[in-house]
Amino acid sequence: MNDSRSDHAEAPPLPNSRKALDDLLDSMLQHPDQHEKITAQIKEQFEQEQAPLIIDMCGFTRTTHQHGIVAFLLMIHEMHRVCCPAIRENGGKLIKTEADNLFCLFDSVQAALAASLVIIERLETVNLLLPEDRHLYASIGIGWGRVLNIENHDLFGDEINLACKLSEDIATQNMVLLTERAHEQLPARSDMTQRGLSISGISLTYFELAR
C-alpha cells in the first residue's frame, strides 16, 4: 500500500522565503559567535541589486473625509488598474501593496523611471473622465541599491526606506523623486533638479524630475 502521506509532504522552503530568513535569524540568536557568517549567508540568499519604486496615492485624508472609506477603496482599485500594467510593461514586479502604497522592483533605474512617466501620463488621461473631487494622483520615489527581497512578498533596505520617504513625505501629486544613488545610475539629464533637506534626523539629497 502506498503511503498517502507522501502526497502531502511539506515542500522545502525557498532560499529567500520568510521561513528561511526566520531560521537564519534564530541561528544567529542561538550562535552569536557566528554572527558574521550568518549575516553573510542572509545577504547571499536575500540581497538583490534593484531599483525600488514606491507609489503613494495622494489625497487619502481628504477623500475619506468627503466620501467615506468605500469611495477611497474604489479609488485605490482604480489606481491599481492604471499602475499595474505600466509596471509590467516596463519589466517591473509589484511586490506588495499596503493601503494606498505600491512597492515595486525594477532591474534598472531607467526602467523604473519609464514606468513612472507612463503611470503619470495615464493618470492624467483617466482624470479627464473623472469628477474633480475623485481625481487620481500619485507621488513616486525611486531608489537603487542592495535590497532584501523576501520571496517577492516583502522588502527591506536603506533604499527602500529612502524611496518611501520621498514618495510619502516629500513628493506631491504626480511628482517623481529619485534618491542620490538612483540618480547616479542615469546618464546626464537636464530635467533633474538636485534638492536636499533634513528629515527624521537624516540629511537627504534627492533629485526631482521636471515635468
Secondary structure by P-SEA (a helix, b strand, c coil): cccccccccccccccccaaaaaaaaaaaaacccaaaaaaaaaaaccccbbbbbbbbbccaaaaaacccaaaaaaaaaaaaaacaaaaaaaccccccccccbbbbccccaaaaaaaaaaaaaaaaaaaaaccccbbbbbbbbbbbcbbbbccccccccaaaaaaaaaacccccccbbbbcaaaaaaccccccbbbbbbbcccccccbbbbcc
